[in-house]
């Protein structure tokens, strides 16, 4: 197996985007629940969690 010397995002992203589209990954099914959005992602845990992770904002 040969590993490419440079990353070709077009090839990889096209493969995954096609797979997501074929699997209806972007389709939602509306229902009676209220809409919501997650504005801040959870902390990126690169070590031991501490209270400072919660107080970033």
Phi and psi restraints in degrees (value plus and minus 20) as a CYANA .aco file:
   2 UNK   PHI    -124.4   -84.4
   2 UNK   PSI     113.8   153.8
   3 UNK   PHI    -117.5   -77.5
   3 UNK   PSI     110.4   150.4
   4 UNK   PHI     -84.1   -44.1
   4 UNK   PSI     126.2   166.2
   5 UNK   PHI     -99.3   -59.3
   5 UNK   PSI     -39.6     0.4
   6 UNK   PHI    -152.3  -112.3
   6 UNK   PSI     128.0   168.0
   7 UNK   PHI     -99.1   -59.1
   7 UNK   PSI     109.3   149.3
   8 UNK   PHI    -129.6   -89.6
   8 UNK   PSI      68.9   108.9
   9 UNK   PHI     -80.5   -40.5
   9 UNK   PSI     -52.5   -12.5
  10 UNK   PHI     -78.6   -38.6
  10 UNK   PSI     -61.0   -21.0
  11 UNK   PHI     -88.6   -48.6
  11 UNK   PSI     -67.7   -27.7
  12 UNK   PHI     -88.0   -48.0
  12 UNK   PSI     -67.4   -27.4
  13 UNK   PHI     -85.8   -45.8
  13 UNK   PSI     -56.7   -16.7
  14 UNK   PHI     -82.0   -42.0
  14 UNK   PSI     -63.1   -23.1
  15 UNK   PHI     -79.6   -39.6
  15 UNK   PSI     -71.5   -31.5
  16 UNK   PHI     -89.6   -49.6
  16 UNK   PSI     -59.1   -19.1
  17 UNK   PHI     -82.7   -42.7
  17 UNK   PSI     -61.7   -21.7
  18 UNK   PHI     -81.7   -41.7
  18 UNK   PSI     -62.8   -22.8
  19 UNK   PHI     -83.5   -43.5
  19 UNK   PSI     -62.5   -22.5
  20 UNK   PHI     -84.8   -44.8
  20 UNK   PSI     -61.4   -21.4
  21 UNK   PHI     -85.5   -45.5
  21 UNK   PSI     -63.9   -23.9
  22 UNK   PHI     -83.3   -43.3
  22 UNK   PSI     -50.9   -10.9
  23 UNK   PHI    -112.9   -72.9
  23 UNK   PSI     -11.2    28.8
  24 UNK   PHI      36.4    76.4
  24 UNK   PSI      18.7    58.7
  25 UNK   PHI     -85.3   -45.3
  25 UNK   PSI     -42.6    -2.6
  26 UNK   PHI    -120.2   -80.2
  26 UNK   PSI     -14.6    25.4
  27 UNK   PHI    -115.0   -75.0
  27 UNK   PSI     117.9   157.9
  28 UNK   PHI    -136.9   -96.9
  28 UNK   PSI     140.8   180.8
  29 UNK   PHI    -136.9   -96.9
  29 UNK   PSI      82.2   122.2
  30 UNK   PHI     -80.4   -40.4
  30 UNK   PSI     124.1   164.1
  31 UNK   PHI    -166.0  -126.0
  31 UNK   PSI    -188.8  -148.8
  32 UNK   PHI    -101.1   -61.1
  32 UNK   PSI     -28.0    12.0
  33 UNK   PHI     -89.6   -49.6
  33 UNK   PSI     126.8   166.8
  34 UNK   PHI     -87.7   -47.7
  34 UNK   PSI     127.6   167.6
  35 UNK   PHI     -93.7   -53.7
  35 UNK   PSI     132.4   172.4
  36 UNK   PHI    -169.0  -129.0
  36 UNK   PSI     144.1   184.1
  37 UNK   PHI    -157.9  -117.9
  37 UNK   PSI     124.2   164.2
  38 UNK   PHI    -119.2   -79.2
  38 UNK   PSI      91.9   131.9
  39 UNK   PHI    -109.6   -69.6
  39 UNK   PSI     -53.0   -13.0
  40 UNK   PHI    -140.9  -100.9
  40 UNK   PSI     100.9   140.9
  41 UNK   PHI     -88.9   -48.9
  41 UNK   PSI     140.4   180.4
  42 UNK   PHI     -83.0   -43.0
  42 UNK   PSI     140.6   180.6
  43 UNK   PHI     -83.7   -43.7
  43 UNK   PSI     129.1   169.1
  44 UNK   PHI    -102.0   -62.0
  44 UNK   PSI      88.9   128.9
  45 UNK   PHI    -102.2   -62.2
  45 UNK   PSI      87.2   127.2
  46 UNK   PHI    -134.0   -94.0
  46 UNK   PSI     -16.7    23.3
  47 UNK   PHI    -183.6  -143.6
  47 UNK   PSI    -177.9  -137.9
  48 UNK   PHI     -93.2   -53.2
  48 UNK   PSI     110.3   150.3
  49 UNK   PHI     -87.2   -47.2
  49 UNK   PSI     124.3   164.3
  50 UNK   PHI    -165.8  -125.8
  50 UNK   PSI     154.1   194.1
  51 UNK   PHI     -80.7   -40.7
  51 UNK   PSI     -47.6    -7.6
  52 UNK   PHI     -80.5   -40.5
  52 UNK   PSI     -49.7    -9.7
  53 UNK   PHI     -81.9   -41.9
  53 UNK   PSI     -57.0   -17.0
  54 UNK   PHI     -94.3   -54.3
  54 UNK   PSI     -49.4    -9.4
  55 UNK   PHI    -115.9   -75.9
  55 UNK   PSI      -3.6    36.4
  56 UNK   PHI     -79.7   -39.7
  56 UNK   PSI     -51.3   -11.3
